[in-house]
Every structure is written in structure tokens, then in C-alpha cells.
Amino acid sequence: MVEVDCSDTHLYGLSTKAAVNMVTSSQGTSMVPNKPNQSNYCSTIALFQQNH
């Protein structure tokens, strides 16, 4: 759903529907998988931060 590539990134309140990975690197590596973040209808994370 979201791809991050070599930048400072701050995501607040990210919700996705039917995604295997919520956040991936530019190489396709999963940084935030869907499964441990499942809530009722969507998968949700409150905060994702990456500093380079």
C-alpha cells in the first residue's frame, strides 16, 4: 500500500483494506505486515517512523 525509499517518513493513523503488507521498502521487503495489525474492518497502525 505504501512504499518507503530512503527518506524520513512519519505516518500517523494508517488504515488499509485487503493488503498483505501495509508498508514496504523500495526493494519489496515488508516493513509492516498486515496480520498483526488487524482490527475490525481494516488493518491499522497508529504510527510508523523511519529516519535516515
C-alpha positions in Angstrom: 0.0 0.0 0.0 2.8 2.4 1.0 6.4 2.2 -0.3 9.2 4.0 1.5 12.5 4.7 -0.1 15.5 6.4 1.6 13.6 9.3 3.3 12.5 10.4 6.7 8.9 9.2 7.0 6.3 9.8 9.6 2.8 8.1 9.0 0.0 8.7 11.5 -3.2 6.6 11.5 -2.6 4.4 8.5 -5.5 2.0 7.7 -5.5 -0.5 4.8 -8.1 -3.0 3.5 -7.1 -6.3 1.8 -3.3 -5.6 1.8 -0.7 -8.2 2.7 1.8 -5.6 3.6 0.9 -2.1 4.9 4.4 -0.6 4.4 7.1 -1.9 2.2 10.7 -0.8 1.2 11.5 0.1 -2.3 13.1 -3.4 -2.6 9.7 -5.0 -1.8 10.6 -6.0 1.7 7.7 -5.9 4.2 8.3 -3.3 6.9 4.8 -3.5 8.4 2.8 -6.7 7.7 -1.0 -6.7 7.7 -1.7 -9.7 10.0 -0.5 -8.4 13.4 -2.3 -5.1 12.9 -5.8 -6.3 12.1 -8.8 -4.6 13.7 -12.4 -4.9 12.8 -12.7 -3.9 9.2 -9.3 -2.6 8.3 -5.7 -3.1 9.4 -4.5 -0.1 11.3 -1.3 1.3 12.8 -1.2 4.5 14.8 2.4 5.5 14.0 5.2 4.5 11.6 8.5 6.3 11.7 11.7 5.9 9.6 14.7 8.2 10.0 17.6 8.2 7.5 
